[in-house]
Amino acid sequence: MKGVAELKKPGKGRGERPHGPHDKHNPGVDLSLINVILKGIDASSRDAILPVLRRTQEAYGYIPKEAVFELAKRLKTTPAHLYGVATFYDQLSLVPRGRNVIRLCTNMACHVNGVESLLEFLRAKLNITKENTSLDGRYTIIESECIGSCGRGPAMTVNDDSYYNLTPRKIERILARYK
């Protein structure tokens, strides 16, 4: 979204951990971005919620709790409703994600083709344990139910790029593109 990227301050948003819920003194959440996010949006329309949440994520790198409460006021809805929408779509996140988001398909078609061993390989390669984001903030792994490539599994996406018929060797070559 034009305008939002220009307002982002270096070091804020992606890769940083959020402060406590509703922390008005959180220096990492600049609520003035909400004005840019809502520019050109009909705030009275329920159809605005998903585009607004996407713009919010684009602006901050995730959807901060503080922004949810401010958006709820402006969109005349409840924070619970916004949380419901944000948690329904795995493309949206309430916590910071890495610069590169890996969605690894774990549905049955990919499962029978060995996706579990690839998930273990990815976690070890990227040094990801219980949390889904690497300590350096470069990668986040999301186990996705389906990415629409059942005939070519195991499959994954990295950001907006799709990869099929994965092996550990292929994954190493793919990851080299996203340093």
C-alpha positions in Angstrom: 0.0 0.0 0.0 1.5 3.3 -1.0 2.1 5.6 1.9 2.3 3.0 4.7 5.8 1.9 3.8 7.0 5.5 3.9 5.7 5.9 7.5 7.3 2.8 8.8 10.3 3.6 11.0 13.5 1.5 10.9 13.5 -1.1 13.6 9.8 -1.1 14.2 7.4 -3.8 13.2 8.7 -7.0 11.7 11.0 -9.1 13.9 10.3 -7.2 17.1 8.3 -8.8 19.9 5.2 -6.9 21.0 4.9 -5.4 24.5 2.2 -6.4 26.8 -1.5 -6.1 25.8 -2.9 -2.6 25.7 0.4 -1.1 26.6 -0.1 2.6 25.7 3.5 3.3 26.4 4.7 0.7 23.8 7.2 2.6 21.7 7.0 0.0 18.9 3.4 0.8 18.0 2.8 4.1 16.2 -1.0 4.4 16.2 -0.7 7.4 13.8 -0.4 4.8 11.0 -4.0 4.0 11.5 -5.0 7.2 9.7 -3.0 6.1 6.7 -4.4 2.6 6.9 -8.0 3.8 6.9 -7.4 6.4 4.1 -10.0 5.7 1.4 -11.8 3.1 3.4 -15.5 3.3 4.2 -15.2 2.6 7.9 -19.0 2.0 8.2 -18.8 -1.1 5.8 -18.3 -4.5 7.3 -16.5 -5.3 4.0 -13.7 -3.0 5.1 -12.5 -5.3 7.9 -10.3 -7.7 5.9 -8.6 -5.0 3.8 -8.0 -2.9 6.9 -6.4 -5.9 8.7 -4.2 -6.6 5.7 -3.1 -3.0 5.5 -2.4 -3.0 9.2 -0.2 -6.1 8.8 1.6 -4.5 5.9 2.2 -1.3 7.9 3.5 -3.0 11.1 4.6 -6.4 9.9 1.9 -8.0 12.0 -1.4 -6.8 13.7 -0.5 -5.3 17.0 -3.0 -5.6 19.9 -3.0 -1.8 20.3 -4.0 -1.3 16.6 -6.8 -3.8 17.0 -8.4 -1.8 19.8 -7.9 1.5 17.9 -9.3 0.0 14.7 -12.3 -1.5 16.6 -13.2 2.0 17.7 -12.8 3.5 14.3 -14.7 0.7 12.5 -17.4 0.7 15.1 -17.0 -3.0 15.9 -15.5 -5.0 18.8 -11.9 -6.0 19.3 -13.3 -9.6 19.6 -14.7 -9.4 16.1 -11.4 -8.1 14.6 -9.5 -10.9 16.5 -12.0 -13.4 15.1 -11.2 -12.3 11.5 -7.5 -12.0 12.1 -7.2 -15.5 13.6 -9.4 -17.1 10.9 -6.9 -16.3 8.1 -3.4 -17.8 8.4 -2.1 -15.0 6.2 -2.8 -12.6 9.1 -0.7 -12.6 12.2 -1.1 -11.1 15.7 2.6 -11.6 16.4 5.6 -10.5 14.4 6.7 -12.9 11.7 10.1 -13.3 10.0 11.0 -11.4 6.9 10.4 -14.7 4.9 7.2 -16.6 5.7 7.4 -20.3 4.7 4.0 -22.0 4.5 4.6 -25.8 4.4 1.6 -27.8 3.3 0.9 -30.5 5.9 -2.4 -32.0 4.5 -2.8 -35.7 3.8 -1.4 -35.5 0.2 1.8 -33.9 1.4 1.9 -36.0 4.5 2.1 -39.3 2.6 4.9 -37.8 0.6 7.1 -37.2 3.6 6.3 -33.6 4.7 6.9 -34.4 8.4 10.6 -35.1 7.8 10.9 -31.9 5.7 9.4 -29.9 8.5 12.0 -31.4 10.9 14.7 -30.6 8.3 13.5 -27.0 8.0 13.3 -26.5 11.7 16.8 -27.8 12.2 18.2 -25.9 9.2 16.7 -22.6 10.4 17.3 -23.2 14.1 13.6 -23.0 14.9 12.4 -24.9 18.0 9.0 -24.4 19.7 8.4 -20.9 18.3 7.8 -20.7 14.6 10.1 -17.8 13.9 13.9 -18.0 13.8 15.8 -16.1 16.5 17.4 -13.9 13.8 13.9 -12.9 12.6 14.6 -14.0 9.0 12.1 -17.0 8.8 8.8 -18.0 10.1 7.4 -21.5 9.4 3.6 -22.0 9.2 2.1 -25.4 8.8 -0.6 -24.9 6.3 -3.5 -27.2 5.7 -3.4 -26.8 1.9 -1.7 -24.6 -0.6 -3.5 -26.1 -3.6 -0.7 -28.3 -5.0 -1.8 -31.7 -3.9 -0.5 -33.4 -7.1 3.0 -31.9 -6.7 3.6 -32.4 -3.0 5.3 -32.0 -0.7 4.9 -28.3 -1.4 5.6 -25.0 0.2 5.5 -21.3 -0.4 8.1 -18.7 0.6 6.5 -15.3 0.7 4.6 -15.3 -2.6 6.7 -18.0 -4.4 5.6 -21.6 -4.7 7.8 -24.7 -4.7 6.9 -28.3 -5.4 8.2 -31.9 -5.1 10.4 -30.8 -2.2 13.5 -32.7 -1.0 16.0 -31.5 1.6 18.4 -30.6 -1.2 15.8 -28.6 -3.0 14.9 -26.8 0.2 18.5 -25.8 0.8 18.8 -24.3 -2.7 15.4 -22.5 -2.2 16.5 -21.0 1.2 19.7 -19.7 -0.4 17.5 -17.2 -2.4 16.0 -15.7 0.8 19.0 -14.7 2.9 
